[in-house]
Amino acid sequence: MKAAEAGHDVQTLMERAGRAVADEVRRRFPDARRVVAVCGRGANGGDGRVAVRLLREAGVDAEEGTDVAGADIVIDALFGTGFAGEPREEAAALIQAVSGAGAQVVAVDVPSGVNASTGEIPGEAVRADVTVTFHGPKVGIYVAPGRFRAGEIVVADIGLERQETAHRLVGADVLRLVPRREPGQNKYTAGSVLVVGGSPGLTGAVCLTAEAAFRADAGYVAVAAPPESLPVLETRLLEAVKRPLDDVWEAVDRARAIAIGPGLGRWPGRRELVRRLLEETDVPAVVDADGLHELEPFERAAPTVMTPHEGELGRLLGEDSAWVAAHRLEALSRAVERYQCVVLLKGDDTLVGSPDGPVLVREASAPSLATAGTGDVLTGIVAAFLAKGMEPAVAAAAAAVAQARAAKLAPAQRGLIASDVIAALPQALEGGP
């Protein structure tokens, strides 16, 4: 924002920003009787004061102040994009008052207390119903925990030119990059996936991954599992080829991508198998679940995607899951640096980092995916996209978008299960953006 604003008249920008806030308040809340703007001393506070003036000119009962009791709408204009650290005691009390006023809260640019560059919340932070942000989306209101304080996000144009950014929002357009089957392809060239996992008692995970890979348009899927699991897999999986785990090296020869870890278990020799599959094969790989357990950095030339959730990533970094949840961009960066591969950090704000590219942030929110087995589904989709030859970071981001889209297309959001997501994948991919 500093780069974008350079050379522009501050007062002009403030007037445009304040007008955008005032217009949004009037549009959304035409019957509001009292509007109070809690304004700081910086430019963000100036935006709020402009909004108050314009609302008054439009006949709305609007004022600047700190007494939010009885207000219908509170405009949060305390801190903007320059805020970092923990609010001081007086500011923290104001933030608490704004969030506890029982009014609709409209945040100016970013909810006060949220770090606009990271999404981190080191102290008190406003919980907004709507955030009117200027020029472009701020990463801090799309990355958790800031994402959960922003409410609905409205991006207002204030006349600035676009700038190169360190992060990218990824929407449904990314699905246009997923290769479609072409005339002349066979089941192997359409995308051949090998899934390694499925220990006794954990066969459901490998089944979900294999079925998701098929529904994500892989042409051939094989599963390598312990021999004692094969009778279950023969019953549950119709289309996939089943191989005993001892045949995994032969099965790799037909694969264009490997999914390592779903239901693999924690048995002796498991770590060595994972290491060998990563270091002694040259096909793209996605590593999840038990494949991530106690995983050490590895040497590998082929494309690799790791897909941890916060708990798994915390263990890999020597941190607890709460720390990862509070510092998601930093945790992602540390993981990418340590493992030198693409890392997809699962969550409502699914993040994809890579050693030589921007952080990709999934735009869509899909809270219904917080259910057992959806991580295995995501692994299958990533594997299918890798098998089609997609670049690993794009494959990971596209898989996250496809999964969120499939979840929203499922018949019901309440009671959604992983199999529902798999069933909706063809529609999610066929429909395009």
C-alpha positions in Angstrom: 0.0 0.0 0.0 2.9 2.4 0.7 4.2 1.8 -2.8 0.8 2.1 -4.4 0.1 5.4 -2.5 3.4 7.0 -3.3 3.0 10.3 -5.2 -0.7 10.5 -4.6 -2.4 13.2 -2.6 -3.2 11.8 0.9 -6.3 13.9 1.4 -7.8 12.9 -2.0 -7.2 9.2 -1.2 -8.8 9.7 2.3 -11.8 11.3 0.7 -12.3 8.4 -1.7 -11.8 5.8 1.1 -14.2 7.6 3.5 -16.8 7.8 0.7 -16.5 4.1 0.0 -17.2 3.4 3.7 -20.1 5.8 3.9 -21.6 4.3 0.7 -21.3 0.8 2.1 -23.0 1.8 5.4 -25.9 3.4 3.6 -26.3 0.6 1.1 -26.3 -2.2 3.7 -28.0 -0.5 6.6 -30.5 2.1 5.2 -32.6 2.0 8.4 -29.7 2.7 10.8 -30.7 5.3 13.3 -27.3 6.0 14.9 -23.8 5.5 13.6 -20.7 6.0 15.7 -17.2 6.0 14.3 -14.3 5.1 16.7 -11.4 6.9 15.0 -7.6 6.7 15.6 -5.1 9.5 15.0 -3.7 8.2 11.8 -4.9 7.9 8.2 -7.3 5.2 9.1 -9.0 7.5 11.6 -9.1 10.2 8.9 -11.0 7.8 6.6 -13.5 7.3 9.4 -14.0 11.0 9.9 -14.6 11.5 6.2 -17.2 8.7 6.3 -19.0 10.5 9.3 -19.1 13.8 7.4 -20.5 12.2 4.3 -23.1 10.2 6.3 -24.2 13.4 8.0 -24.5 15.2 4.7 -26.8 12.3 3.6 -29.0 12.9 6.6 -27.7 10.0 8.7 -27.3 10.5 12.5 -23.5 9.9 12.5 -20.8 11.0 14.9 -17.2 10.4 15.9 -16.7 9.2 19.5 -16.1 6.4 21.9 -19.5 6.0 23.4 -20.9 3.1 21.2 -23.7 2.2 23.6 -27.0 2.2 21.7 -25.4 2.5 18.3 -26.9 0.6 15.4 -23.6 0.7 13.4 -20.1 1.1 14.7 -17.4 2.1 12.2 -14.0 0.8 13.4 -11.4 3.3 12.2 -8.8 2.8 15.0 -5.9 1.1 13.2 -5.1 0.5 9.6 -2.5 -1.4 7.5 0.4 0.2 9.4 -0.6 -1.4 12.7 1.7 -4.1 14.2 2.2 -5.5 17.6 -0.3 -5.5 20.5 -2.7 -2.6 21.1 -2.0 -0.5 24.2 -4.3 -0.7 27.2 -6.5 2.2 26.2 -6.8 1.0 22.6 -7.5 -2.5 23.7 -10.4 -1.2 25.9 -11.9 0.6 22.9 -11.6 -2.6 20.7 -13.4 -4.5 23.4 -16.1 -1.9 23.5 -16.5 -2.0 19.7 -16.8 -5.8 19.6 -19.1 -5.8 22.6 -21.5 -3.0 21.5 -24.1 -5.4 20.1 -24.1 -3.3 16.9 -23.1 -4.1 13.3 -19.4 -3.4 12.9 -17.9 -2.0 9.7 -14.1 -2.1 9.7 -12.1 0.5 7.8 -9.5 -1.3 5.6 -8.7 -3.9 8.3 -10.3 -4.8 11.7 -8.3 -3.0 14.3 -5.8 -5.3 16.1 -5.3 -7.5 13.0 -1.9 -7.3 11.4 -2.7 -6.6 7.7 0.5 -8.2 6.5 0.2 -11.5 8.3 -3.3 -12.0 9.8 -1.7 -12.4 13.2 -3.6 -11.1 16.3 -1.2 -10.6 19.2 -3.8 -8.9 21.5 -7.3 -7.6 21.3 -8.9 -7.3 17.8 -12.2 -6.1 16.5 -14.7 -8.7 15.2 -16.2 -7.0 12.2 -19.4 -7.9 10.2 -18.1 -6.1 7.1 -14.6 -4.9 6.2 -14.3 -2.3 3.5 -10.7 -2.6 2.3 -9.1 -0.2 -0.2 -7.3 -0.8 -3.5 -6.8 -4.5 -3.1 -7.4 -7.4 -0.6 -5.0 -7.4 2.3 -3.4 -10.7 3.1 -4.2 -10.3 6.8 -7.9 -10.5 6.3 -7.7 -13.6 4.1 -5.2 -15.5 6.4 -6.3 -16.9 9.7 -6.7 -15.8 12.4 -7.4 -12.4 10.9 -9.7 -14.0 8.3 -12.1 -14.8 11.1 -12.4 -11.2 12.3 -13.0 -9.6 8.9 -16.6 -10.7 8.2 -17.7 -10.0 4.6 -14.9 -8.3 2.6 -15.6 -5.5 0.2 -12.8 -4.2 -1.9 -13.2 -0.5 -2.8 -11.3 1.1 -5.7 -9.7 4.4 -4.7 -7.8 5.1 -7.9 -4.5 3.4 -7.4 -2.5 1.4 -9.9 -2.0 -2.3 -9.3 1.3 -3.4 -7.7 3.2 -6.7 -7.6 2.4 -8.5 -4.3 4.1 -11.2 -2.3 1.0 -13.3 -2.1 -1.8 -14.4 -4.5 -5.5 -15.1 -4.0 -6.5 -18.2 -5.8 -10.1 -18.5 -7.0 -12.1 -20.7 -9.3 -10.2 -19.5 -12.4 -7.3 -21.8 -11.4 -9.4 -24.8 -12.4 -9.0 -23.7 -16.1 -5.4 -24.8 -15.7 -6.3 -28.5 -14.9 -5.6 -30.4 -18.1 -8.6 -32.2 -19.7 -8.4 -35.6 -21.3 -7.6 -35.4 -25.0 -8.3 -37.7 -27.9 -5.7 -40.4 -28.1 -4.9 -40.6 -24.4 -5.1 -43.9 -22.6 -5.7 -44.5 -18.9 -2.1 -44.1 -18.0 -1.4 -40.9 -20.0 -4.6 -39.4 -18.6 -3.0 -39.6 -15.2 -1.7 -42.6 -13.3 -1.6 -42.5 -9.5 -0.2 -44.8 -6.9 -1.5 -44.5 -3.3 0.7 -46.0 -0.6 -1.0 -46.6 2.8 -4.0 -48.5 4.1 -2.7 -50.4 7.2 -5.3 -52.6 9.0 -7.8 -50.4 10.8 -6.9 -47.4 8.5 -8.1 -48.7 5.2 -10.8 -46.0 4.9 -8.1 -43.3 4.4 -6.5 -45.0 1.4 -10.0 -45.7 -0.1 -10.9 -42.0 0.1 -7.7 -41.0 -1.5 -8.0 -43.5 -4.3 -11.6 -42.6 -5.1 -10.8 -38.9 -5.0 -8.0 -39.3 -7.4 -10.4 -41.1 -9.8 -13.1 -38.4 -9.4 -10.4 -35.7 -10.0 -10.0 -37.3 -13.4 -7.0 -39.6 -13.0 -7.3 -42.4 -15.6 -5.6 -45.1 -13.5 -5.2 -45.6 -9.7 -3.3 -48.3 -7.9 -3.1 -48.9 -4.1 -0.1 -50.5 -2.4 -1.1 -51.7 1.1 -0.1 -54.3 3.6 -1.3 -57.8 2.5 -3.8 -58.2 5.5 -5.6 -55.1 4.2 -6.1 -56.3 0.7 -9.4 -58.2 1.3 -11.0 -55.0 2.7 -9.7 -53.0 -0.3 -10.9 -55.6 -2.8 -14.4 -55.2 -1.3 -14.4 -51.4 -1.0 -12.5 -50.3 -4.1 -13.8 -51.5 -7.4 -11.9 -49.5 -10.0 -8.4 -49.3 -8.3 -5.7 -52.0 -8.8 -4.7 -53.5 -5.4 -1.1 -54.5 -4.8 0.7 -55.8 -1.6 3.1 -53.3 -0.2 6.1 -55.5 -1.1 5.2 -54.8 -4.8 5.3 -51.0 -4.3 8.6 -50.6 -6.4 7.1 -52.4 -9.3 3.9 -50.3 -9.0 5.9 -47.1 -9.1 7.0 -47.9 -12.6 3.5 -47.3 -13.9 2.7 -44.2 -11.8 3.0 -40.6 -12.9 2.4 -39.5 -9.3 2.6 -41.1 -5.8 0.4 -40.3 -2.8 2.3 -41.4 0.3 0.7 -41.7 3.8 -3.1 -42.1 3.9 -3.7 -44.7 6.6 0.0 -45.9 6.4 0.2 -46.3 10.1 3.2 -46.1 12.5 4.7 -49.6 12.2 8.5 -50.3 12.3 10.1 -49.6 8.9 7.4 -47.1 7.9 9.8 -44.1 8.2 12.4 -45.9 6.0 9.8 -46.7 3.4 8.7 -43.1 3.2 12.3 -41.9 2.9 13.1 -44.4 0.1 9.9 -43.6 -1.8 10.9 -39.9 -1.7 14.6 -40.3 -2.4 14.6 -43.3 -4.8 11.8 -42.4 -7.1 11.6 -39.7 -9.8 7.9 -39.1 -10.1 5.9 -36.3 -8.5 4.7 -37.1 -4.9 2.3 -35.8 -2.4 2.9 -36.7 1.3 0.2 -36.6 3.9 -1.0 -38.0 7.2 1.3 -40.9 8.5 3.8 -40.1 5.7 4.5 -36.8 7.5 5.0 -38.3 10.9 8.6 -37.7 12.0 9.6 -36.8 8.4 13.1 -35.5 8.1 14.3 -33.2 5.3 15.0 -35.3 2.2 16.9 -35.0 -1.1 14.6 -35.1 -4.1 14.6 -33.6 -7.6 11.0 -34.5 -8.6 8.1 -32.2 -7.6 6.9 -32.8 -4.1 3.9 -31.5 -2.1 3.4 -31.9 1.6 -0.1 -31.4 2.9 0.0 -31.0 6.7 -2.7 -29.6 9.0 -1.7 -27.4 11.9 -0.9 -30.2 14.3 1.2 -32.1 11.8 3.1 -29.0 10.8 3.6 -28.0 14.4 5.3 -31.4 15.2 7.5 -31.1 12.1 8.7 -27.6 13.3 8.9 -28.4 17.0 6.0 -26.1 17.8 2.5 -26.8 19.1 -0.6 -26.5 16.9 -1.8 -23.3 18.7 1.4 -21.5 17.6 0.9 -22.6 14.0 -2.7 -21.4 14.1 -1.5 -18.0 15.3 1.4 -17.6 12.9 0.3 -19.5 9.7 2.4 -17.5 7.2 5.5 -17.8 9.3 4.9 -21.5 10.0 4.5 -22.1 6.2 7.6 -20.2 5.4 9.7 -22.2 7.9 8.3 -25.5 6.5 9.2 -24.5 3.0 12.7 -23.5 4.0 13.2 -26.7 5.9 11.9 -29.2 3.3 12.6 -27.2 0.1 9.4 -28.3 -1.5 5.8 -27.2 -1.9 3.9 -27.1 1.4 0.1 -26.9 1.5 -1.1 -25.9 5.0 -4.7 -27.0 5.4 -7.3 -24.8 7.0 -10.2 -22.5 6.0 -7.6 -20.3 4.4 -5.6 -23.1 2.9 -2.1 -21.7 2.1 0.4 -23.0 -0.5 4.1 -22.1 -0.3 7.0 -23.0 -2.5 10.7 -22.3 -2.5 10.7 -20.0 -5.5 7.2 -18.6 -5.8 4.5 -16.5 -4.0 2.3 -17.8 -1.3 -1.0 -18.9 -2.8 -4.1 -18.3 -0.6 -7.4 -20.1 -1.4 -10.1 -17.5 -1.6 -13.1 -19.7 -0.9 -14.2 -20.5 2.6 -15.5 -24.0 3.1 -16.2 -24.6 6.8 -18.1 -27.8 6.0 -14.8 -29.5 5.2 -14.0 -29.7 8.9 -14.8 -33.4 9.0 -12.8 -36.6 9.1 -11.4 -37.8 5.8 -11.4 -34.6 3.8 -7.6 -34.4 4.1 -7.4 -37.8 2.4 -9.7 -36.5 -0.3 -7.4 -33.5 -0.9 -4.4 -35.8 -1.1 -6.1 -37.8 -3.9 -7.0 -34.6 -5.8 -3.4 -33.2 -5.6 -2.0 -36.6 -6.7 -4.4 -36.7 -9.8 -3.4 -33.1 -10.8 0.3 -33.9 -10.4 -0.2 -37.0 -12.5 -1.5 -34.8 -15.2 1.7 -32.8 -15.3 0.7 -29.7 -13.4 3.3 -27.6 -11.7 3.2 -28.6 -8.0 2.2 -25.3 -6.4 -0.5 -24.8 -8.9 -1.7 -28.4 -8.6 -1.9 -28.0 -4.8 -3.8 -24.7 -5.0 -6.1 -26.0 -7.7 -6.8 -29.1 -5.6 -7.8 -27.0 -2.6 -10.1 -24.9 -4.8 -11.7 -28.0 -6.4 -12.3 -29.5 -3.0 -13.9 -26.4 -1.6 -16.1 -26.1 -4.7 -17.1 -29.7 -4.5 -18.0 -29.2 -0.8 -20.3 -26.3 -1.7 -21.9 -28.3 -4.5 -22.7 -31.3 -2.2 -26.4 -31.8 -1.4 -26.1 -30.7 2.2 -23.6 -28.7 4.2 -24.7 -30.0 7.6 -23.6 -33.5 8.1 -21.3 -33.4 5.0 -18.9 -36.3 4.9 -15.8 -36.9 2.8 -17.5 -39.2 0.4 -20.0 -36.4 -0.4 -17.1 -34.2 -1.5 -15.7 -37.0 -3.7 -19.1 -37.5 -5.4 -19.3 -33.8 -6.2 -15.8 -33.5 -7.7 -16.7 -34.2 -11.3 -19.3 -31.4 -11.2 -16.9 -29.1 -9.5 -14.3 -29.6 -12.3 -16.8 -29.8 -15.2 -18.5 -26.6 -14.3 -15.4 -24.4 -14.4 -15.4 -21.0 -12.8 
